[in-house]
Structures are given as C-alpha cells and as structure tokens.
Amino acid sequence: MNNLEKTKNVKDIFKEVYTALSLSSEEVVEKIPDNVFQKIIDFASDSTLMPNFNLEEPLIEQNISEESKNILAVLWQLYMNY
C-alpha cells in the first residue's frame, strides 16, 4: 500500500468516526474536546465515503472498519466513561 492509499484510508476511517458521532446525541459529542472533534472533521472532510449505519444494530455489528470502531472506543474511554 502506498502513502496515497494510506491517506485515503485514514480519511475514510475518520469519515466513519465522524458519521457515528453525528448520529450520537449532542450530549455525547459535547464531551469531546473541540480541538479533537475539529481534527476528526478535518480528516473526514476529504473523504468521499458515504458510511451507512443501521441504528437498530449495536456499533460492534456495524459495517465499518475495525480502526473506526477502535477510535470510537478510545474516544468513549477518554471522554465519556466518567
């Protein structure tokens, strides 16, 4: 995989993360520091991916990358699990 493919992959991963967060309540999103959320938006903005979430299924069963699930888990641990 070359650097361009890796960059696109990172942008798509953050598009999935951003989409998942945008489906969350405002209360959840507000717990993420503005500078962290802005970085997520910056990476996601260059992606053409259109993630599709099924709100009836838990996150673990969503058709998104494992990296996106891991980032969401870290965000949860850092900012929402208190």
Secondary structure by P-SEA (a helix, b strand, c coil): ccaaaaaaaaaaaaaaaaaaaaaccaaaaaaccaaaaaaaaaaacccccccccccccccccccccaaaaaaaaaaaaccccc
